[in-house]
């Protein structure tokens, strides 16, 4: 089936099937237009700004964990959340592979140092659940390390919640056909081949191994104090809107009164022609 390139809502090109396949349809079968998506996204992003003010004012600490299959749409969802808010409040943590030093530490140690202080929301793009997913499937940890992580993870998260931190966990579930389509789109597009990590293609090959790891993880760590929230992500736009809406509903925030802002005028003290002094500087060529 031929594909045509389009600009995705997070500013990246994506491949969209042409032909009879229905795209961007929800449970009701209605298509979500780009105009409707952008209008609703803007409304939700405005609410995220109100949430941001409240978190900063109240000193709340929030952790949001994003997990899921490769190409499930985690990155685009996180960009939609953080696009309009301050990185001083919404901090994104996307850790690389552990160094030799980090491998010698307690497994959870490299994540704890990124936990939020008062007035912060920390978003983990993958987290300590790496051990229960990719590390298990790809053989990057021993069976004993995996079993220990499976047993201690709920206890660790109970400690987080008891310390007064709000912990929210999302699992993005993309279907077999849609994951295949997204991988093929990345392979065919040289502008997006960089998105293919060394783990992506093996994850495609080991689909059922990842399914078994997912099921075992959810069974062991879907607790009352830190439940998993499952997101259907075959439709990226709807997944983003559903997640942001759900996230806002989970936090009992209130709108904080903002002081009125007035732009001050320039004083005449130390006035001089500062544009003239800039003419001798090295300016870049204006090609556009």
Secondary structure, 3 states (H helix, E strand, C coil): CCEEEEECCCCCEEEEECCCCCCCECCCCCECCHHHHHHHHHHHHHHHHHHHHHHHHHCCEEEEEEEECCCCCHHHHHHHHHCCCCCCCEEEECCCCCCHHHHCCCCCHHHHCCCCCCCEEEEEECCHHHCCCHHHHHCCCCHHHHHHHHHHHHHHHHHHHHCCCEEEEEEEECCHHHHHHHHHHHHHCCCCHHHCCCCHHHHHHCHHHHHHHHHHHHHHHCCCCCCEEEEECCCHHHHHHHHHHHHHHHCCCCCCCCCCCCCCCCCCCCCCCHHHHHCCCCCCCCCC
